[in-house]
Amino acid sequence: MIFAIPYARAALSAHFSKAPRWMIINDETGQKTLLSAPESTSSCGNKKQLLALFKQYKVQAVIARSIGENMLSALFNNQIEVYSASKRIDFDDLHPSNLTQVTDISYGKIPPKAKKKCGDSHPQCGGRKTSLLSSHRGHLPVSELRSHPILSLRAYK
């Protein structure tokens, strides 16, 4: 099997798509290749270049500590297996046979821009009106808390 590991400071990189280097390992031949990450001006372009790199080296699996939902989806769509590794695992022990395979998109982190949307009528949130309780994910403005009959701060005094 040929697998890729995001590499930073002689260890598994914490950021999959932002890793400065990649270790490509062919466990059948024992060959290890350390490559600089492809550079791009956009994060989307970087992901496309990573996928191209994986295709070029015939990568069948990747190992990740943390990975975004979009990148995880792209890997699944390209039939590349994904394995999760903890922070504490020694780099020399990073092999798919020692790790848990990721099979569900829910393992991926939600992109930061998607997290910021609260769904209310704020311009920065797309202008959608939804339920006060379900839309804010716990970050209501104080002014709304004071005026809301159920969530009033007065009830907590």
Long-range contacts (C-beta under 8 A, 24 or more apart in sequence): 1-26, 1-27, 1-28, 1-60, 1-61, 1-96, 2-26, 2-27, 2-57, 2-58, 2-59, 2-60, 2-61, 3-27, 3-59, 3-60, 3-61, 3-62, 3-63, 3-83, 3-95, 3-96, 4-54, 4-57, 4-59, 4-61, 4-62, 4-63, 5-62, 5-63, 5-91, 5-94, 6-62, 6-63, 6-64, 6-65, 7-34, 10-91, 11-91, 12-63, 12-65, 12-85, 12-87, 12-89, 12-91, 12-94, 13-65, 14-65, 14-66, 14-87, 15-66, 16-62, 16-64, 16-65, 16-66, 16-67, 16-68, 16-71, 17-43, 17-46, 17-47, 17-50, 17-67, 17-68, 17-71, 18-46, 22-50, 22-53, 24-57, 24-59, 27-95, 33-57, 47-71, 47-74, 51-75, 51-78, 54-78, 54-80, 61-96, 63-94, 63-96, 63-99, 64-102, 66-109, 67-107, 67-108, 67-109, 68-108, 68-109, 68-110, 68-111, 69-105, 69-108, 69-109, 69-110, 69-111, 70-108, 70-111, 71-108, 72-102, 72-105, 72-107, 72-108, 73-105, 73-108, 76-105, 82-107
